[in-house]
């Protein structure tokens, strides 16, 4: 190889290096521009929420979270009811502790009718004595 061919190869190699560097810069700029366009599109697609609405949403979420915690605590505090098995007692009955506990914990509902109307139109007030042996109203 003579000096002319060697110089041509050096020039071509230098030109190729410059082209590769230029392509890298252009590709980097295009990538940056594409990322910026994508971020702008995502921001435009996201619903815009005012600061006031954002605070209201946060308060609502907090209320929901507290309500679920209260429900979980109420479920955890509920006593577990168990029934005696037929093999243990001969019949299926609630234990006396559970019956007493149920009576204490569940209030009786108000009576459906508090007065009685006779045929002549007069109203007679109904009163239930506590000592009556009448069964409690069905729930």
C-alpha positions in Angstrom: 0.0 0.0 0.0 1.3 3.4 -0.8 0.9 6.5 1.2 -2.0 7.8 -0.8 -4.1 4.7 0.0 -3.1 4.9 3.7 -4.2 8.6 3.9 -7.5 7.8 2.2 -8.2 5.0 4.7 -7.4 7.3 7.6 -9.7 10.0 6.3 -12.5 7.5 5.7 -12.1 6.0 9.3 -12.2 9.6 10.7 -15.3 10.3 8.7 -17.0 7.1 9.9 -16.2 8.0 13.5 -17.6 11.5 13.1 -20.8 10.0 11.5 -21.2 7.5 14.3 -20.9 10.3 16.9 -23.4 12.5 15.0 -25.9 9.6 14.7 -25.5 9.0 18.5 -26.2 12.7 19.3 -29.3 12.8 16.9 -30.6 9.5 18.4 -30.1 10.9 21.9 -32.0 14.1 21.0 -34.8 12.1 19.4 -35.1 9.8 22.5 -35.2 12.9 24.8 -37.9 14.5 22.6 -39.9 11.3 22.5 -39.8 10.9 26.3 -40.9 14.5 26.8 -43.8 14.0 24.3 -44.9 10.8 26.2 -44.7 12.5 29.6 -46.8 15.4 28.2 -49.4 13.0 26.8 -49.6 11.1 30.1 -50.1 14.4 32.0 -52.8 15.5 29.5 -54.5 12.1 29.8 -54.5 12.1 33.6 -57.6 13.7 35.1 -57.0 17.1 36.6 -58.0 17.4 40.2 -58.2 20.7 42.1 -56.5 21.0 45.4 -59.8 21.2 47.2 -61.1 18.1 45.5 -57.9 16.2 46.2 -58.2 17.0 50.0 -61.9 15.9 49.9 -60.8 12.6 48.2 -58.1 12.1 50.9 -60.6 12.7 53.7 -63.1 10.3 52.1 -60.4 7.6 51.8 -59.4 8.2 55.5 -63.1 7.8 56.5 -63.3 4.5 54.6 -60.1 3.3 56.2 -61.3 4.1 59.7 -64.7 2.5 59.0 -63.0 -0.7 57.9 -60.8 -0.7 61.0 -63.9 -0.1 63.3 -65.7 -3.0 61.6 -62.7 -5.3 62.0 -62.4 -4.3 65.7 -66.2 -5.0 66.2 -65.8 -8.4 64.6 -62.8 -9.2 66.7 -64.7 -8.2 69.9 -67.7 -10.3 69.2 -67.8 -13.5 71.4 -67.8 -16.7 69.5 -71.0 -18.7 70.1 -70.8 -22.4 70.4 -73.5 -25.0 70.6 -73.4 -28.2 72.6 -73.4 -31.3 70.5 -76.0 -34.0 70.8 -73.3 -36.4 72.0 -72.3 -34.2 74.9 -75.8 -33.2 76.2 -78.2 -35.5 74.5 -79.9 -32.7 72.7 -78.9 -29.5 70.9 -79.3 -26.6 73.3 -77.5 -23.4 73.9 -75.4 -23.2 77.0 -77.0 -21.2 79.8 -74.1 -18.6 79.7 -74.8 -17.9 76.0 -78.5 -17.6 76.6 -78.0 -15.2 79.4 -75.4 -13.3 77.3 -77.8 -13.1 74.3 -80.6 -11.8 76.5 -78.3 -9.1 77.9 -76.8 -8.1 74.6 -79.9 -8.0 72.4 -82.6 -5.5 73.3 -86.2 -6.4 72.7 -87.8 -4.6 69.8 -90.6 -2.1 70.4 -94.1 -3.5 70.3 -95.8 -3.4 67.0 -99.1 -2.1 68.3 -99.4 0.1 71.4 -103.2 0.6 71.3 -106.3 -1.3 70.5 -109.2 0.2 68.7 -112.6 -1.3 69.6 -115.6 -1.5 67.2 -117.2 1.7 68.6 -114.0 3.7 67.8 -112.6 4.1 71.3 -108.9 3.5 71.8 -107.6 1.2 74.6 -103.9 1.4 75.4 -102.1 -1.9 75.6 -99.7 -2.5 78.4 -97.5 -5.5 78.9 -96.6 -6.6 82.4 -93.0 -7.6 82.9 -94.2 -10.6 84.9 -96.3 -12.0 82.1 -95.2 -15.4 80.9 -95.8 -14.4 77.3 -92.8 -15.2 75.0 -90.7 -12.3 73.8 -91.6 -11.0 70.4 -90.0 -12.7 67.5 -87.1 -11.0 65.9 
